[in-house]
Amino acid sequence: MSTLDLIQQQVVQLPERMRQKLLRHLLVLMQQNDMHAHANSLSSNEYGEGLERALRVATSRNLFQEITDPVAWQRAIRCERDLPGRNGSEHDD
């Protein structure tokens, strides 16, 4: 039995509300696939030019002006903990 057959068997058993939710998820996956395919179709030059434009816009808008210490900012965003022997913690050997 194919994957599609198994999916069809399961979908028909779902209530209508769940089928609608499943359809929304499917549409999101299809959009992601389309975006991925588009990104893969770009040449290195096109990708580089797009990245350059995005960075130029970010710079012109001062998007990161409040970040004075990028390492501290990244650590806070990630909620990192101090690692023994690396961050001057009291448990360093």
Summary of the structure (lengths in Angstrom):
residues: 93
radius of gyration: 23.4
end to end distance: 59.1
largest distance: 61.3
contacts: 149
relative contact order: 0.04
helix: 66%
strand: 0%
